Amino acid sequence: MQKRKKIAQWLENVQTYSCIFFLALMSVIVIVQVFSRYVFNFSFVWAEELVRYLMIWMVMFGAALVQSKNEHIRIDFFPMLAGARGRRVMEIFFRLATLIFLAIIAYKGFKVSHFNRLFESSGLRISMLWPTLAIPLGAIAIGCYTMTGLIRDIYQLFAWNNTRLQEFDRLKTLEKYQPESEDFS
């Protein structure tokens, strides 16, 4: 169990630092591009294209990170009315629907990537396999985190009593909506 948590933490760190790197690199490229265009009247052919591809990778890594923390935007009105057990049942249904959607994205994404490997980008002159590969790989990463949540919800639904479920939900809500106390002294 500890080894799995260490691997998961390592993967989250890789995704976090990749997103930070991609964002920093995109910012530098855009600043240099704007500066060179307006000061030297020269524009890099590859800059806008590279920023676009980095954005795709960053969004897919970022979506996986958000899924790892179960923080995607959702309307939780009905799950909150359903009680602890009903909430788990709804979460299981939502996660199964998400996994089906992600499986379709991964499958179609690999097909598109396989097809696009034959083409070359106009500015960077790289195979279009690399930009399009972000979609299926991101879907797989999101799917792994969704599967982890699904297993946890199924375990909690069948192994925990109602009191333990309610206490867990209460603690999660407090953790989510009450920021840690900050010492301003």
Secondary structure by P-SEA (a helix, b strand, c coil): caaaaaaaaaaaaaaaaaaaaaaaaaaaaaaaaaaaaaacccccccaaaaaaaaaaaaaaaaaaaaaaaccccccaaaaaaacaaaaaaaaaaaaaaaaaaaaaaaaaaaaaaaaaccccccccccccccccaaaaaaaaaaaaaaaaaaaaaaaaaccccaaaaaaaaaaaaaaaccccccccc
